[in-house]
Amino acid sequence: MTVAAAGDQEGRLYTVVREEPGEDGVAKIEFAVQTGKIFANLTVGANVAKAQPLRANQHISSRGMQLFGSGFIITPEEAVKLGLGRQPGLERHIRAYRNGRDITQRPRGVMVIDLFGLEIEEVQTKYPEVYQWVYERVKPARDQNNRAAYRKKWWIFGEPRRNIRPALAGLSRYIATVETSKHRFFVFLDQSILPDNMLIAIALDDAYFLGVLSSRIHVTWALAAGGRLGVGNDPRYNKSRCFETFPFPDAGEAQQARIRALAERLDAHRKRQQARHPGLTLTGMYNVLEKLRAGQPLTAKEQTIHEQGLVSVLRQLHDELDAAVFDAYGWEPGLSDEVILQRLVDLNAVRAAKEAAGRVRWLRPDYQAPDEAQPMQATLVGEASASASLSVIPAPATRQPWPASLPEQAQAVRVALAAAAEPVTAADIAGLFGRRTQKRIEQIADLLEMLAALGQARAVGDGRYVGV
């Protein structure tokens, strides 16, 4: 039962944690009680639902293909009979195919006929065997479909995902996750593989992004933002809520390299162990990983999975990856889920405000915004501004080097705020660290906004901040 009252106020959320029979048929129920603002998704804590989609993450993620015709799916042997390997160009239209079960369990090894971009006359002329196959196995069902577009373009998938295809076209691989799954993990798929409707395809081939998405920070966000679906109440990865709202860290080159290396090792480890043990599944491996983390004993079957999957190694890779991603955010490891979510909500708000002002951190600038993807030019700030800052913040005897890592940069800015006699700007602080370039000022401006969102600084107007 839900009881509500009008207004913006705190409430109490009761969650049943134990229920057992009592006397006279009255059940004895034990509740866990949380007090705070209750949001529309019946949670207390960070208001993840208010997170805004970020332009930086748009146009590179999508659900996979929705066929509306089982006749499109064929075996490799049938593909050869239809001309694969014999008819030039057919390899672009008969491709390997993966669905959610292929990822969580074992690949079926099926292929799919993908005629997107071809008119039916071209199919009949260039690939007559393929034409006859889909004419006999797809068209009859499509003729009965209620949607006119599906009946008219019967040889094309019902939802061919035309918007994501250009993003995937230039990549050697891409990231995929199962839309509804007990465990949230991300894998690389080869570009030759076409994703099914139950997969979320993310058009990024850099293992750095695979690492961030695989981290506890992102998985915590995805579980809170995506909700649950299905008979088993499994978590759902909604690409609009889970991916497009997620603020990636502003990682330095060394931090990115560390995350990238760990993610490559993680992806390679899982694929290697599955290749060595045909019965090994990702679901089985992550079931065992979950029990290891909980300190629960393993059954004989789970012990076999542990040995085949080298799940302790899998755990170590995830632990190292989590630590590297925490470092990229400049956050201390071991934060609670509630704190992680609140910081991500705050960071999302900061990024959305910057994007509204025209500053977008594109994930794939060459694809998402080719006209904007120009290197930033280092420009000096005027001498008048430079001399003014030294009266606000006591200048050290020698200019300090700008730290390389994000946590050290954030700490340096906090120290500068603490030393300032009055509110300061990003340009003021930049003057303490060598030449004041526009890039350095923007970096410090980002840090000031982040510190303010985390309650470690306070904006007082006109781009000025004070320490807290």
C-alpha positions as CSV (number, residue, x, y, z in Angstrom):
1,M,0.0,0.0,0.0
2,T,1.2,3.5,-0.8
3,V,0.1,6.6,1.1
4,A,1.0,10.0,-0.2
5,A,0.5,13.7,0.6
6,A,0.8,16.8,-1.5
7,G,4.0,18.9,-1.2
8,D,7.7,18.5,-1.3
9,Q,8.5,16.8,2.0
10,E,10.1,13.8,3.6
11,G,8.4,10.4,4.0
12,R,9.1,7.0,5.4
13,L,9.6,4.0,3.1
14,Y,8.9,0.6,4.6
15,T,10.4,-2.5,3.0
16,V,9.5,-6.0,4.1
17,V,12.6,-7.9,5.1
18,R,11.0,-10.9,6.8
19,E,7.6,-12.4,7.1
20,E,6.5,-15.5,9.1
21,P,3.3,-17.0,10.5
22,G,2.1,-15.7,13.8
23,E,-0.6,-16.6,16.3
24,D,-4.3,-16.6,15.2
25,G,-3.3,-16.6,11.5
26,V,-1.8,-13.0,11.8
27,A,1.5,-12.8,10.0
28,K,4.5,-11.3,11.8
29,I,6.2,-8.9,9.5
30,E,9.6,-7.1,9.9
31,F,10.2,-3.9,8.0
32,A,13.3,-1.9,7.2
33,V,12.5,1.8,7.4
34,Q,14.2,4.6,5.4
35,T,13.4,8.2,6.0
36,G,13.8,10.9,3.4
37,K,12.4,12.2,0.1
38,I,10.7,9.3,-1.7
39,F,11.0,9.4,-5.5
40,A,8.6,8.2,-8.2
41,N,10.5,4.8,-8.4
42,L,9.8,4.3,-4.6
43,T,13.5,4.8,-3.5
44,V,15.0,7.0,-0.9
45,G,18.3,8.7,-1.6
46,A,19.8,10.1,-4.8
47,N,17.2,11.2,-7.3
48,V,18.5,9.2,-10.2
49,A,15.3,9.8,-12.1
50,K,16.0,13.5,-12.5
51,A,19.3,12.8,-14.4
52,Q,19.2,14.4,-17.8
53,P,20.4,12.8,-21.1
54,L,23.8,14.1,-22.0
55,R,24.6,15.1,-25.6
56,A,28.0,13.7,-25.1
57,N,26.6,10.1,-25.0
58,Q,23.9,10.4,-27.7
59,H,23.7,8.7,-31.1
60,I,26.1,5.9,-30.3
61,S,23.8,3.4,-28.5
62,S,20.8,1.5,-29.6
63,R,18.9,-1.7,-29.2
64,G,19.8,-4.3,-31.8
65,M,17.8,-5.5,-34.8
66,Q,14.2,-6.6,-34.5
67,L,13.6,-9.1,-37.3
68,F,9.8,-9.7,-37.5
69,G,10.5,-12.9,-39.4
70,S,12.3,-16.0,-38.2
71,G,13.0,-16.9,-41.8
72,F,15.9,-14.4,-41.7
73,I,17.9,-16.7,-39.4
74,I,19.9,-19.4,-41.0
75,T,22.7,-21.8,-40.2
76,P,26.2,-21.4,-41.5
77,E,25.6,-24.5,-43.8
78,E,22.5,-22.8,-45.2
79,A,24.5,-19.6,-45.8
80,V,27.0,-21.5,-47.9
81,K,24.1,-23.0,-50.0
82,L,22.7,-19.5,-50.5
83,G,26.0,-18.3,-52.0
84,L,28.1,-17.1,-49.0
85,G,31.8,-17.3,-50.1
86,R,30.7,-17.7,-53.8
87,Q,28.7,-14.6,-54.5
88,P,30.7,-11.3,-54.2
89,G,29.3,-8.9,-51.7
90,L,27.0,-11.4,-50.0
91,E,29.2,-11.3,-46.9
92,R,27.8,-7.9,-46.2
93,H,24.2,-9.3,-46.2
94,I,24.7,-12.7,-44.4
95,R,26.3,-12.1,-41.1
96,A,26.8,-13.7,-37.7
97,Y,24.0,-13.0,-35.3
98,R,23.8,-12.8,-31.5
99,N,21.0,-12.5,-29.1
100,G,20.9,-12.2,-25.3
101,R,21.1,-15.9,-24.6
102,D,24.1,-16.1,-27.0
103,I,25.9,-13.7,-24.6
104,T,24.8,-15.0,-21.2
105,Q,25.0,-18.7,-22.1
106,R,26.6,-20.0,-25.3
107,P,26.4,-18.7,-28.9
108,R,24.1,-20.7,-31.1
109,G,26.3,-20.2,-34.1
110,V,23.5,-18.9,-36.3
111,M,23.6,-16.2,-39.1
112,V,21.1,-13.7,-40.3
113,I,20.1,-12.4,-43.8
114,D,20.4,-8.6,-43.6
115,L,19.1,-7.0,-46.8
116,F,19.0,-3.4,-45.4
117,G,19.9,-0.9,-48.1
118,L,18.8,-3.1,-51.0
119,E,15.7,-2.9,-53.1
120,I,13.9,-6.2,-53.7
121,E,14.8,-6.1,-57.5
122,E,18.5,-5.9,-56.5
123,V,18.2,-8.9,-54.3
124,Q,16.4,-10.9,-57.0
125,T,19.1,-10.0,-59.6
126,K,22.3,-10.2,-57.5
127,Y,21.4,-13.0,-55.0
128,P,18.6,-15.1,-56.5
129,E,19.0,-17.9,-54.0
130,V,18.6,-15.5,-51.1
131,Y,15.6,-13.9,-52.8
132,Q,13.8,-17.2,-53.0
133,W,14.7,-18.1,-49.4
134,V,13.2,-14.9,-48.0
135,Y,10.3,-14.9,-50.5
136,E,9.2,-18.3,-49.3
137,R,10.1,-18.0,-45.5
138,V,9.6,-14.3,-44.7
139,K,7.0,-12.8,-47.0
140,P,4.1,-15.1,-46.1
141,A,4.2,-14.0,-42.4
142,R,4.8,-10.3,-43.3
143,D,1.8,-10.3,-45.6
144,Q,-0.3,-11.0,-42.5
145,N,1.3,-8.2,-40.4
146,N,-0.9,-5.3,-39.3
147,R,1.6,-2.6,-40.1
148,A,1.7,-1.5,-43.8
149,A,5.4,-0.7,-43.6
150,Y,6.2,-4.2,-42.6
151,R,4.1,-5.7,-45.4
152,K,5.5,-3.3,-48.0
153,K,9.2,-3.7,-47.1
154,W,8.9,-7.4,-46.3
155,W,12.5,-8.3,-47.1
156,I,13.9,-5.8,-44.6
157,F,13.9,-6.3,-40.8
158,G,10.9,-4.8,-39.0
159,E,13.3,-2.5,-37.0
160,P,16.6,-2.4,-38.9
161,R,18.0,0.3,-36.6
162,R,19.1,2.6,-39.4
163,N,20.4,5.3,-36.9
164,I,23.0,3.1,-35.2
165,R,24.3,1.5,-38.4
166,P,26.6,4.4,-39.4
167,A,28.1,4.5,-35.9
168,L,28.9,0.8,-36.1
169,A,30.2,0.8,-39.6
170,G,33.6,2.3,-39.0
171,L,34.5,0.2,-36.0
172,S,36.4,-3.1,-35.7
173,R,34.4,-4.0,-32.7
174,Y,31.7,-2.6,-30.4
175,I,30.4,-3.0,-26.8
176,A,27.3,-4.9,-26.1
177,T,25.2,-5.8,-23.0
178,V,22.1,-7.8,-22.6
179,E,19.0,-5.6,-22.1
180,T,17.5,-7.8,-19.3
181,S,19.9,-9.9,-17.4
182,K,20.5,-11.2,-13.8
183,H,24.1,-9.8,-14.0
184,R,25.2,-6.6,-15.7
185,F,28.3,-7.2,-17.7
186,F,29.6,-5.7,-21.0
187,V,31.5,-7.5,-23.8
188,F,33.2,-6.7,-27.0
189,L,31.6,-8.1,-30.2
190,D,33.3,-8.1,-33.6
191,Q,31.9,-5.7,-36.1
192,S,30.9,-8.6,-38.3
193,I,28.3,-9.7,-35.7
194,L,24.8,-8.2,-36.0
195,P,23.1,-7.6,-32.6
196,D,19.6,-8.8,-31.8
197,N,16.8,-6.7,-30.3
198,M,17.6,-7.9,-26.8
199,L,21.1,-6.5,-26.9
200,I,22.1,-2.9,-26.4
201,A,24.9,-2.0,-28.8
202,I,27.2,0.8,-27.9
203,A,29.3,2.0,-30.8
204,L,32.6,2.4,-29.0
205,D,35.7,0.3,-29.7
206,D,38.0,1.7,-27.1
207,A,38.5,-0.7,-24.2
208,Y,38.7,2.4,-21.9
209,F,34.9,2.7,-22.2
210,L,34.4,-1.0,-21.8
211,G,36.3,-0.7,-18.5
212,V,34.3,2.3,-17.2
213,L,31.0,0.6,-18.1
214,S,32.1,-2.7,-16.4
215,S,33.0,-0.9,-13.2
216,R,31.0,-0.9,-10.0
217,I,30.3,2.8,-10.4
218,H,28.5,2.3,-13.7
219,V,26.8,-0.9,-12.7
220,T,25.4,0.8,-9.6
221,W,24.1,3.6,-11.8
222,A,22.6,1.1,-14.3
223,L,20.8,-0.9,-11.5
224,A,19.3,2.3,-10.1
225,A,18.4,4.0,-13.4
226,G,17.2,1.0,-15.4
227,G,14.6,-0.7,-13.2
228,R,13.6,-4.3,-13.5
229,L,11.6,-6.4,-15.9
230,G,10.5,-9.9,-16.5
231,V,9.3,-12.9,-14.5
232,G,12.6,-13.1,-12.7
233,N,12.6,-9.4,-11.9
234,D,16.0,-9.1,-13.6
235,P,17.6,-5.7,-14.0
236,R,16.9,-4.0,-17.3
237,Y,19.5,-1.8,-19.1
238,N,17.5,1.0,-20.7
239,K,20.0,2.8,-22.9
240,S,18.2,6.2,-22.6
241,R,18.2,6.0,-18.8
242,C,21.4,4.0,-18.1
243,F,23.8,5.0,-20.8
244,E,22.8,8.4,-22.1
245,T,22.6,10.0,-18.7
246,F,25.8,8.5,-17.3
247,P,28.7,11.0,-16.8
248,F,32.0,9.4,-17.7
249,P,35.0,10.5,-15.7
250,D,37.4,13.2,-16.9
251,A,40.3,10.8,-16.8
252,G,43.9,11.7,-17.6
253,E,45.9,9.8,-20.2
254,A,47.6,7.5,-17.6
255,Q,44.3,6.7,-15.9
256,Q,42.7,5.9,-19.3
257,A,45.6,3.7,-20.2
258,R,45.3,1.8,-16.9
259,I,41.5,1.2,-17.3
260,R,42.0,0.3,-21.0
261,A,44.6,-2.4,-20.2
262,L,42.5,-3.9,-17.4
263,A,39.4,-4.0,-19.6
264,E,41.3,-5.7,-22.4
265,R,42.5,-8.3,-19.9
266,L,38.9,-8.8,-18.5
267,D,37.4,-9.3,-22.0
268,A,40.2,-11.6,-23.1
269,H,40.0,-13.7,-19.8
270,R,36.3,-14.4,-20.2
271,K,36.6,-15.3,-23.9
272,R,39.6,-17.5,-23.4
273,Q,38.1,-19.5,-20.6
274,Q,34.8,-20.0,-22.5
275,A,36.8,-21.1,-25.6
276,R,38.6,-23.7,-23.4
277,H,35.5,-25.0,-21.8
278,P,32.5,-25.2,-24.2
279,G,30.0,-25.6,-21.4
280,L,31.1,-22.5,-19.5
281,T,28.7,-19.5,-19.5
282,L,29.0,-15.9,-18.4
283,T,26.0,-16.3,-16.2
284,G,27.6,-19.3,-14.5
285,M,30.8,-17.4,-13.9
286,Y,29.1,-14.3,-12.5
287,N,26.9,-16.5,-10.3
288,V,30.0,-17.9,-8.7
289,L,31.6,-14.4,-8.5
290,E,28.6,-13.2,-6.6
291,K,28.9,-16.1,-4.1
292,L,32.6,-15.5,-3.7
293,R,32.0,-11.8,-2.9
294,A,29.3,-12.8,-0.4
295,G,31.6,-15.4,1.3
296,Q,29.1,-18.2,0.6
297,P,30.3,-21.8,0.1
298,L,30.2,-23.2,-3.5
299,T,28.4,-26.4,-4.6
300,A,30.3,-29.0,-6.5
301,K,28.9,-27.7,-9.8
302,E,29.9,-24.1,-8.8
303,Q,33.4,-25.3,-7.8
304,T,33.8,-26.7,-11.3
305,I,32.7,-23.4,-12.8
306,H,35.1,-21.6,-10.5
307,E,38.0,-23.8,-11.7
308,Q,37.1,-23.6,-15.4
309,G,36.4,-19.9,-15.4
310,L,39.2,-19.0,-13.0
311,V,36.6,-16.9,-11.3
312,S,39.1,-15.7,-8.6
313,V,41.1,-14.2,-11.4
314,L,37.9,-12.7,-12.8
315,R,37.2,-11.2,-9.4
316,Q,40.7,-9.7,-9.1
317,L,40.4,-8.1,-12.6
318,H,37.1,-6.5,-11.6
319,D,38.5,-5.3,-8.3
320,E,41.5,-3.7,-10.0
321,L,39.2,-2.2,-12.6
322,D,36.9,-0.7,-9.9
323,A,39.9,0.8,-8.2
324,A,41.2,2.4,-11.4
325,V,37.8,3.8,-12.3
326,F,37.3,5.3,-8.8
327,D,40.7,6.9,-9.2
328,A,39.6,8.4,-12.6
329,Y,36.7,10.0,-10.8
330,G,38.9,11.2,-8.0
331,W,36.8,9.4,-5.5
332,E,38.0,7.2,-2.6
333,P,37.4,3.5,-3.1
334,G,34.7,1.8,-1.0
335,L,32.0,4.4,-1.2
336,S,28.5,3.2,-0.5
337,D,26.1,2.8,-3.4
338,E,24.1,5.8,-2.0
339,V,27.1,8.1,-2.1
340,I,28.1,6.9,-5.6
341,L,24.6,7.6,-6.9
342,Q,24.4,11.0,-5.3
343,R,27.8,12.0,-6.8
344,L,26.8,10.8,-10.2
345,V,23.5,12.7,-10.0
346,D,25.5,15.8,-9.1
347,L,28.0,15.3,-11.8
348,N,25.3,14.7,-14.4
349,A,23.8,18.1,-13.4
350,V,27.2,19.8,-13.8
351,R,27.7,18.2,-17.2
352,A,24.2,19.1,-18.4
353,A,24.8,22.7,-17.4
354,K,28.0,22.8,-19.3
355,E,26.4,21.3,-22.4
356,A,23.7,23.9,-22.2
357,A,26.5,26.5,-22.4
358,G,28.0,24.7,-25.4
359,R,30.7,22.7,-23.8
360,V,30.2,19.0,-24.7
361,R,32.6,16.2,-23.8
362,W,31.9,14.0,-26.8
363,L,32.7,10.3,-26.4
364,R,33.4,10.0,-30.1
365,P,33.9,13.6,-31.3
366,D,35.0,12.4,-34.8
367,Y,31.7,10.8,-35.3
368,Q,29.2,12.7,-33.1
369,A,30.4,16.2,-33.9
370,P,33.0,16.2,-36.7
371,D,32.6,19.9,-37.2
372,E,33.4,20.6,-33.6
373,A,36.2,18.1,-33.1
374,Q,39.1,20.6,-33.4
375,P,42.1,20.6,-31.1
376,M,41.9,23.2,-28.3
377,Q,44.4,26.0,-28.9
378,A,46.4,27.0,-25.9
379,T,46.0,30.8,-25.5
380,L,47.4,33.0,-22.8
381,V,45.3,35.1,-20.5
382,G,46.0,38.8,-20.4
383,E,48.7,40.2,-18.1
384,A,46.2,42.4,-16.2
385,S,44.2,39.3,-15.2
386,A,47.4,37.5,-14.2
387,S,48.7,40.2,-11.9
388,A,45.3,40.6,-10.3
389,S,45.2,37.0,-9.2
390,L,48.4,37.2,-7.1
391,S,46.8,39.6,-4.7
392,V,43.9,37.2,-4.1
393,I,45.8,34.0,-3.6
394,P,49.3,34.2,-1.9
395,A,51.7,33.2,-4.6
396,P,54.3,30.5,-3.8
397,A,58.0,31.3,-4.2
398,T,58.0,29.3,-7.5
399,R,55.1,28.3,-9.7
400,Q,53.8,24.8,-8.8
401,P,53.6,22.1,-11.5
402,W,50.0,21.2,-12.5
403,P,49.3,17.6,-11.1
404,A,48.9,14.8,-13.6
405,S,46.0,12.9,-12.0
406,L,42.5,14.1,-11.4
407,P,42.5,13.5,-7.6
408,E,45.7,15.5,-7.2
409,Q,44.3,18.3,-9.4
410,A,41.1,18.4,-7.3
411,Q,43.2,18.5,-4.1
412,A,45.4,21.3,-5.5
413,V,42.3,23.4,-6.3
414,R,40.9,22.8,-2.8
415,V,44.2,23.9,-1.3
416,A,44.2,27.1,-3.4
417,L,40.6,27.9,-2.4
418,A,41.6,27.4,1.3
419,A,44.5,29.9,0.9
420,A,42.5,32.5,-0.9
421,A,41.6,35.7,1.1
422,E,38.5,36.3,-1.0
423,P,36.4,34.5,-3.7
424,V,38.5,33.5,-6.7
425,T,38.0,32.4,-10.3
426,A,39.4,29.5,-12.3
427,A,41.8,32.0,-13.9
428,D,43.0,33.1,-10.5
429,I,43.9,29.6,-9.5
430,A,45.5,28.8,-12.9
431,G,48.0,31.5,-12.3
432,L,49.6,29.4,-9.5
433,F,50.5,26.6,-11.9
434,G,52.8,28.0,-14.6
435,R,51.4,29.6,-17.8
436,R,47.7,30.3,-17.8
437,T,46.3,28.6,-20.9
438,Q,42.7,28.5,-21.8
439,K,42.8,24.7,-21.5
440,R,44.1,24.9,-17.9
441,I,41.5,27.5,-17.0
442,E,38.7,25.2,-18.4
443,Q,40.1,22.2,-16.5
444,I,40.0,24.2,-13.2
445,A,36.6,25.5,-14.0
446,D,35.4,21.9,-14.3
447,L,37.0,21.0,-11.0
448,L,35.4,24.0,-9.3
449,E,32.0,23.0,-10.5
450,M,32.6,19.4,-9.5
451,L,33.8,20.4,-6.0
452,A,30.7,22.7,-5.6
453,A,28.4,19.8,-6.6
454,L,30.1,17.6,-4.0
455,G,29.8,20.3,-1.3
456,Q,33.5,21.0,-1.1
457,A,33.3,24.5,-2.6
458,R,30.7,27.2,-3.0
459,A,29.9,29.3,-6.0
460,V,29.3,33.0,-5.1
461,G,28.5,34.4,-8.6
462,D,30.5,35.8,-11.5
463,G,32.5,32.5,-11.8
464,R,34.0,33.0,-8.3
465,Y,34.2,30.3,-5.6
466,V,35.1,30.0,-2.0
467,G,36.3,27.0,-0.1
468,V,34.0,25.1,2.3
